[in-house]
């Protein structure tokens, strides 16, 4: 990306965005064209509840803060997930299913740029707690099978 000079009046907005980008574990860019103010408030509260933040800002200022030239054409809202990578995108995906008005444009995890399909797949990933509970269930189930098998083997040898 070519180095752009920032209007001094907008420099503070770029620095706020830069700080949000460095704190975020993941960022999703969504098109919010058809969203009503009530829906925006509902979405903002839902994202905040999972440890994220949504920010509507000019695409150019976001690109300058990001330091990459990415395609964010059109009206964009930037969703920052601070607690874990999938919490905020999952809220957006649920909101899309419920209202059918938003759409993912692009996403970021670390230095990796995610296309629309990748960010949708990320949003469909089970949460950390669900994944851990599934793993513990499988470990416990397999241990139980092992104990029953060993018990049967010892009875046959006696």
N, C-alpha and C positions, 0 to 999 in steps of 0.2 A: 504494500500500500504506500502510495506517495505521502510524504509528510505534509499534513495540512496545518495551516495556522488557524488557531481558534480565536474567535472574537472574544475579547476580554470579558464581556458580559456573560458569555456562555462557558467560560473556562471553569467556573465553579460547578456547573452541571456536568461537565466532562469529568471533573475530579470525583464527584459523587458517584457517577457511573463506574469509573475506574475502581473505586473502592468496593463497590457492590460486586463487580466482576471478580476481583481478587478474593473476596469472601465466599463467593458462591461455589458450591460443589458441582452444580450444573445450571445451565441457563437454557430456557426454551423461548423461542421467538414465535409469537402467535399473531395471526391476523384477527383483529377484533372489530371488523367493519360493521357488522350488524348488531352489536351488543348495545343494550339499553343501559342507562345509568343504574337502574336497580339491579340488573344482572351483574354489572361491573362491581357494584358494592358487595353483592353476595359472593362473587368470585374472589375479590380482594380479601374478604374475611376468611374464606375457606383456605386460601393459600397461606395467610398469616397463621392460621391455626396449626398448620403442619410445618411451620418454621421457614416459610418462604416469603417472598415479596414480589409484587407485580409493579412494574413501572412503565408508564407510557412516556416515551421520549422520542426525539427526532432520530431517524435512522442514521443520519450523518454523525451526530454526536456519539451514538453508540459505537459506530465503526471506529471513530477516532479513539474512544476509550478502550475498545477491544484491541486495537492495533492490527486488525485484519480487514481486508476488503471482502466482505461477504454480501450476498444478495438478500437484502431485507426490504425489497421494494414494497410499496403500499403502506397502509396503516399497520404499525407494529406495536405490540405490547411485549415487554421483556419480563420473563418470569424467572426469578432467581430462587434457587433452592439452597438454603444454608445448612440444614440439618443432615439430609442425605440426598443422594443423587436423584432418587425417583419420587420423592414425596410430592413436590410441586407439579412435575409433569403428570403424575397420576391424578391429581386434583383437576388439572386441565382436561385430561382425557375423560374423566367422569363427567365434567361439565359439558364437554362436546357431545357425549352420548345423551345426556339429559336434554340439552337445548339445541343441539345441532347448528350452532352459529359461529363457533370459533374453528380455526384450523391451524395446525402446526406449520411453521415455515421452515425452521432450522433449529438446531440445538448445539450446545457445547458442553463437553465434559473435559476439564483440563485443557489441553491443547488440541483435543480432537473435535473436529466439526462433524456434527451429525446431520444427515439429510432428513427429510420429512418422515421417511419410513423408519429410520433408526430411532428417531425420537418417539414415534408411536410405539415401537417395540420396547423401548426403555420404559415408557409409561405403563405397559402391560406387565412388566416384571413384578413378581410378588415382593412385598415389603421385606425388610430384613428380618423382622420378627416372625413373619409367616415362613420364610425360608429356613430359619433356625428351628422352628417348631417341627417342620416337615423332616428336617435332617435328624432331629432327636427322635422322632417317631420311627424313622427307618432304622436308626441305630438300635433303638430299643427292641424293635420287632425282630431284627436279625439276631440280636443277642438271645432273645427268648427262643428262637428256633434253634440256635446253637446249644443252649442249655437242654432243651427237650431231646435233641439228637444225642448229646453226650449221656444223658440219663438213660435213654434206650440202649445205648451201646453197653453201659455198665450193667444193666439188668441181664442182657444176653450173655455176658461173660461170667456171671455168677452161677 
